[in-house]
Amino acid sequence: NTHGNLDIYTANHQDSTVSVLLGDAVDAFPKSASYSVTDASGRGVGPVAIGSDSVGNNQEIIATADSDGYVSVLVGNGDSTSFAAVKTYKVGSDPVAVTLANEGMGVVDLFVADSVDGTVKVLHGNASDNFSNFTLVGVYQLDPGLNAIAVGVDSNGDDVLAVTNALENNVTIFIGNADGTS
């Protein structure tokens, strides 16, 4: 965000919204706002991931998953107070974890773990259209039971994807090409 204070983002499953509690300089949260993340079918909200671009306009990106196989993406104006209309993407049957990774140069990728089909899908963002469209660029096939996902960058600048599997009691690590592919 551009105001330099800690904000809190929460998923509200019952009313299908994401709430943003704006922090102030004394670690209080006096202002809040909620944003709808459903479409006409009324899908609920699941895990939330927060990210931003890196090219100066500090747009915040909120991604949420739902149990109907969709992720919803909100792109903000950088001050946590307003977001563009929600965009939804079909990503499988049961996305249980979602995270965002900033590749630099203003490009953000969206990673989604699906517990039922055992895949991690990588959707590549497009900075030229304010992240309003993500394109599927890769699918990692694992076993069903995925339940958490994390993305980082190694010392070579390559994406590192870690996926946990509750049924198999393991963690799988992928090293990518710094462009959302492996």
C-alpha positions in Angstrom: 0.0 0.0 0.0 1.1 3.6 -0.3 0.3 4.8 3.2 3.1 2.8 4.8 1.0 1.2 7.6 0.0 -2.4 8.1 -3.4 -3.4 6.7 -5.4 -6.5 7.5 -7.2 -8.5 4.7 -9.8 -11.1 5.7 -12.0 -13.5 3.7 -15.7 -13.5 4.8 -17.2 -16.7 3.5 -20.8 -16.1 4.6 -21.2 -12.9 2.6 -18.6 -13.6 -0.1 -16.6 -10.5 0.6 -13.0 -9.6 1.4 -12.6 -6.9 4.1 -9.7 -4.5 4.2 -8.9 -3.0 7.6 -6.7 0.1 7.1 -4.0 0.5 9.6 -2.8 3.8 11.1 0.4 5.1 12.6 -0.5 3.7 16.1 -1.2 0.2 15.0 -5.0 0.6 15.2 -7.4 -0.2 12.4 -10.0 2.7 12.4 -11.2 2.3 8.8 -12.5 -0.7 7.0 -14.1 -1.6 3.7 -15.6 -4.8 2.2 -15.4 -5.8 -1.4 -17.6 -8.4 -3.1 -15.8 -11.3 -4.7 -18.6 -13.3 -6.1 -20.3 -13.4 -9.5 -24.0 -14.0 -10.2 -23.7 -17.6 -9.0 -22.9 -16.3 -5.5 -19.8 -18.4 -4.9 -18.2 -18.0 -1.5 -14.8 -16.9 -0.5 -11.9 -19.1 0.6 -8.2 -18.5 1.1 -6.9 -15.0 0.4 -3.6 -13.9 -1.1 -2.3 -10.3 -1.3 0.3 -9.0 -3.8 1.4 -5.9 -5.6 3.2 -4.9 -8.7 6.6 -3.4 -8.7 6.6 -0.6 -11.3 5.7 2.4 -9.1 1.9 2.4 -9.0 1.8 -0.1 -6.2 -1.4 -1.7 -7.3 -2.6 -4.2 -4.8 -3.9 -7.5 -6.1 -6.3 -9.6 -4.0 -6.9 -13.2 -5.1 -9.3 -15.6 -3.4 -10.3 -19.2 -4.1 -13.7 -20.9 -3.7 -14.9 -24.5 -3.6 -16.5 -24.3 -7.0 -13.2 -24.2 -8.9 -12.8 -20.5 -9.4 -10.4 -17.8 -8.2 -11.5 -14.2 -8.0 -9.0 -11.3 -8.6 -9.4 -7.7 -7.5 -6.9 -5.1 -8.6 -6.6 -2.0 -6.5 -5.5 1.6 -6.9 -2.7 1.4 -4.5 -4.2 2.9 -1.4 -6.4 0.0 -0.2 -9.5 2.0 -0.7 -10.9 1.0 -4.1 -10.7 -1.9 -6.4 -11.7 -2.7 -10.0 -14.6 -5.1 -10.6 -13.8 -8.6 -9.7 -12.6 -11.0 -12.4 -13.1 -14.8 -12.0 -11.0 -17.6 -13.5 -12.0 -21.3 -13.7 -8.9 -23.1 -12.3 -10.1 -26.6 -11.4 -12.6 -28.3 -9.1 -11.4 -27.3 -5.6 -8.8 -24.6 -5.2 -7.7 -24.7 -1.6 -4.7 -22.4 -1.7 -3.7 -19.4 -3.7 -0.6 -17.2 -3.8 0.8 -14.4 -5.9 4.4 -14.0 -6.9 5.9 -10.8 -8.3 8.4 -11.5 -11.1 9.6 -8.0 -11.2 9.0 -5.6 -14.1 5.4 -5.3 -12.9 4.4 -8.9 -13.8 2.5 -10.9 -11.2 1.8 -14.6 -11.4 -1.0 -16.4 -9.7 -0.5 -19.9 -8.3 -3.5 -22.1 -7.4 -3.4 -25.5 -5.7 -6.4 -27.8 -6.3 -6.9 -30.5 -3.7 -9.2 -32.7 -5.7 -7.3 -33.1 -9.0 -3.8 -32.6 -7.4 -2.7 -29.8 -9.6 -1.0 -26.5 -9.2 -1.9 -24.1 -11.9 0.2 -21.0 -12.9 -1.6 -18.0 -14.3 0.6 -15.3 -15.8 -0.4 -11.7 -15.2 -0.2 -9.0 -17.7 0.9 -5.6 -16.5 0.0 -3.8 -19.7 -3.7 -4.3 -19.0 -3.6 -3.5 -15.2 -3.6 -7.3 -14.4 -7.2 -7.6 -15.5 -6.3 -10.8 -17.4 -4.3 -13.8 -16.3 -3.3 -16.5 -18.8 -2.7 -20.2 -17.8 0.9 -21.0 -18.6 1.6 -24.2 -16.6 0.1 -27.0 -14.7 2.1 -29.1 -12.2 0.6 -32.6 -11.7 0.8 -33.9 -8.1 -1.4 -36.2 -6.0 -4.8 -35.2 -4.6 -4.7 -33.7 -1.1 -2.9 -30.5 -1.7 -3.5 -28.0 1.1 -0.9 -25.2 1.1 1.3 -23.4 -1.4 4.2 -20.9 -1.2 6.3 -19.1 -3.8 9.6 -17.5 -3.4 12.7 -16.6 -5.5 16.1 -18.3 -5.3 19.5 -16.6 -5.6 19.3 -17.0 -9.4 16.0 -15.1 -9.7 14.0 -18.3 -10.4 10.6 -19.0 -8.9 10.6 -21.6 -6.2 7.2 -23.3 -5.7 6.6 -25.3 -2.5 3.4 -27.4 -2.3 2.3 -29.4 0.8 0.1 -32.5 0.6 -1.8 -33.5 3.7 -2.7 -37.0 2.4 0.9 -37.9 1.4 2.5 -36.0 4.3 5.1 -34.4 2.0 6.3 -31.2 0.4 7.1 -30.9 -3.3 9.5 -28.2 -4.5 9.6 -26.9 -8.1 12.3 -24.6 -9.4 11.0 -22.5 -12.3 12.4 -20.2 -15.0 11.5 -16.9 -13.4 8.7 -16.6 -15.9 6.0 -18.8 -14.3 7.1 -21.9 -16.2 9.3 -24.8 -15.2 
